Amino acid sequence: MSLQDLRNALPDYAKDMKLNLDSVLSEGGSPGVDGKQIRAIALASAIASRYAPLVAAIETFAAEQLSPEEVNGSKAAAAVMAMNNIYYRATHMIHNDEYGQLRAGLRMNIMANPGIDKMTFELCSLAVSAINGCGACLDSHERTLRTHDVSAQGVQSALKIAAVVHAVAVTLEQSQA
């Protein structure tokens, strides 16, 4: 199914999601990020949202502007954050500071050369962290983005893309169950 087909499959009660999806996947609706970043963030967000038909449709949409390496970079952000969000969310939520002092010992080599530029990788990581609910990772990625002159609007746009893509995934999964 295409992204348009999935959009059209949203039930009437989710009309806002149809409108929001069109908006956040456009540069006009996502200020502070460019078209390639929008597509990378959307793909990482779809993967984190775990609805395979939406992942496939957004991957096709992303590949219209992203190279295969950039598509893989977006996938890499989703993969590494799937691990990091669980670990860092747990160590942050446990009220024992000792865990935060221990070396994680988790391999994250992909972060050195993910296939996409560093700020796009950070935007994808921020979006996935929002979906996965990891406050520690959200804080870390937001600080990195702002230190590298990504605007508050750019950060907000990544969060809006994550929110809308996730809502579309949840709605489609439930309406087609």
Residue, then its C-alpha position, 0 to 999 in steps of 0.5 A: m500500500s502507498l502512503q496515500d492509500l494508508r492515509n485514505a484508509l484512516p477512519d473518519y474519526a481520525k480525520d485530524m490525522k489525515l490532515n496532520l500527516d499531510s502537514v508534517l510531511s511537508e516543509g511548510g508544516s515542519p519548519g526548521v527541518d528540510g525535506k530529507q530530514i522530514r523523510a528520515i524522521a518519518l521513517a525512523s518514527a514509523i519503525a518505532s511505531r511498529y506497524a509494518p504497512l506504514v513502515a513500508a509506505i514511508e520507506t518508499f516515500a523516504a527513498e524518493q529523496l534519500s539515498p540507500e545509505e541515508v535510508n539505512g541511517s534512519k533505520a540505524a537510528a531507530a534500531v540503536m534507539a530501540m536499545n538505548n531507550i529501554y536501557y537509559r529509561a530504566t536506569h533513569m527511572i530506577h531511584n538508585d544513582e549507582y546505575g547511572q554511574l555504571r558503564a553501559g557496555l552496549r555497542m553503538n558503533i553505528m553512531a560514528n558513521p550512521g550513513i546520514d549526517k549527524m544532525t539528521f541522525e540526532l533528529c531521528s533519535l529524538a523522534v524515536s526517543a519521544i515515541n519510546g518515552c525515554g526522557a533521558c534520551l530526549d534531554s540528551h538529543e535535544r541538547t546536542l541538536r540545540t548546541h549544533d544550532v538546530s532551532a526550537q522549531g526544528v526540534q518541535s517539527a521532529l517531535k510533531i512528525a513522531a507524534v503524527v506518524h505514531a498516531v497514524a500507526v496506532t489508528l491504522e493498526q486498530s481500525q484494521a484489526 
